[in-house]
Amino acid sequence: MTISAELRRLVRDRASYLCEYCHSSEDASAAQFAIDHILPRLRGGSDSPDNLALACQRCNGYRYNFTTGIDAATAQSVNLFNPRVQSWADHFTWSPDGLKVIGITPAVEPLAKD
């Protein structure tokens, strides 16, 4: 299913033209940012606004269709950051030189082990 121009505009406006994962500005990018599915379509995600985020090419590529990652500090599996339900500033900060995003917490509680 193709995302309509109106829905693309809503996502872009809502994000203030910032990548919702790293907060880079689209104005400073050579490429237009992508509309990312927080829960990928391949995993049952929809095209509803609450499942869409504006993502720079780099973040969109790294996320791919992943929904979890390994926390480097604890080696536990955690859900990836969800900009629809979590505050960026609660989980990330910029390095002093403004060149790197630094994770300050795991995005959410560790996943239960089955």
C-alpha positions as CSV (number, residue, x, y, z in Angstrom):
1,M,0.0,0.0,0.0
2,T,1.3,3.4,-0.9
3,I,1.3,6.2,1.7
4,S,-0.7,9.2,0.5
5,A,0.8,12.6,0.0
6,E,-1.5,13.9,2.7
7,L,-0.3,11.3,5.2
8,R,3.4,12.0,4.3
9,R,2.8,15.7,4.9
10,L,1.2,14.9,8.3
11,V,4.2,12.8,9.4
12,R,6.7,15.3,8.2
13,D,4.9,18.3,9.8
14,R,4.4,16.4,13.1
15,A,8.2,15.6,13.2
16,S,9.1,19.3,12.5
17,Y,11.3,17.9,9.6
18,L,13.6,16.2,12.1
19,C,14.5,12.5,12.0
20,E,12.5,11.1,14.9
21,Y,15.3,8.7,15.8
22,C,18.5,10.9,15.7
23,H,16.9,14.4,15.5
24,S,19.0,15.4,12.5
25,S,17.4,18.1,10.4
26,E,16.1,17.2,7.0
27,D,17.2,20.7,5.9
28,A,20.9,19.7,6.4
29,S,20.4,16.4,4.5
30,A,21.1,15.9,0.8
31,A,18.2,13.5,0.7
32,Q,14.6,13.7,1.7
33,F,13.8,11.7,4.8
34,A,11.8,8.5,4.6
35,I,8.5,7.6,6.2
36,D,9.4,4.7,8.5
37,H,7.0,2.0,9.8
38,I,7.8,1.7,13.5
39,L,6.3,-1.8,13.5
40,P,7.4,-2.9,10.0
41,R,4.7,-4.0,7.5
42,L,6.5,-7.4,7.3
43,R,5.7,-7.8,11.0
44,G,2.0,-6.7,10.7
45,G,2.5,-2.9,11.0
46,S,0.0,-0.6,9.4
47,D,0.1,2.7,7.6
48,S,-1.8,4.5,10.4
49,P,-0.2,7.7,11.6
50,D,0.6,6.2,15.0
51,N,2.8,3.6,13.3
52,L,4.7,6.1,11.1
53,A,7.8,8.2,11.9
54,L,10.1,10.5,9.8
55,A,13.5,8.9,9.5
56,C,16.8,10.0,7.9
57,Q,18.3,7.6,5.4
58,R,20.8,6.4,7.9
59,C,18.4,5.6,10.7
60,N,15.9,4.1,8.3
61,G,18.6,1.8,6.9
62,Y,19.8,0.7,10.4
63,R,16.3,0.1,11.7
64,Y,15.4,-2.0,8.6
65,N,12.7,-4.3,9.9
66,F,14.1,-4.7,13.4
67,T,11.9,-4.0,16.4
68,T,14.5,-5.0,19.1
69,G,18.2,-4.6,19.7
70,I,20.8,-5.7,22.1
71,D,21.7,-3.2,24.9
72,A,25.5,-2.8,24.8
73,A,25.7,-2.3,28.6
74,T,23.6,-5.3,29.7
75,A,23.6,-7.6,26.6
76,Q,19.8,-7.9,27.0
77,S,17.3,-7.6,24.2
78,V,15.2,-4.4,24.4
79,N,12.6,-2.9,22.2
80,L,13.9,-0.2,19.9
81,F,12.9,3.5,20.6
82,N,9.3,4.3,19.6
83,P,8.8,8.0,18.9
84,R,5.0,7.8,19.2
85,V,5.1,6.7,22.8
86,Q,8.5,7.7,24.2
87,S,10.3,11.0,24.6
88,W,13.6,11.4,22.7
89,A,15.2,13.5,25.5
90,D,14.4,10.7,28.1
91,H,16.6,8.2,26.1
92,F,19.1,10.2,24.1
93,T,21.4,13.2,24.1
94,W,23.9,14.7,21.6
95,S,27.6,14.4,22.2
96,P,29.3,17.7,23.3
97,D,30.6,18.2,19.7
98,G,27.1,17.6,18.3
99,L,28.2,14.8,16.0
100,K,26.9,11.7,17.8
101,V,23.6,10.7,19.4
102,I,24.3,9.0,22.7
103,G,21.9,6.6,24.3
104,I,21.4,7.3,28.0
105,T,19.0,4.5,28.8
106,P,17.8,1.3,27.2
107,A,14.7,2.3,25.2
108,V,12.4,0.2,27.4
109,E,12.5,-2.6,30.0
110,P,14.3,-5.7,28.8
111,L,12.1,-8.2,27.0
112,A,10.9,-11.2,28.9
113,K,12.9,-14.3,28.0
114,D,10.8,-17.2,26.8
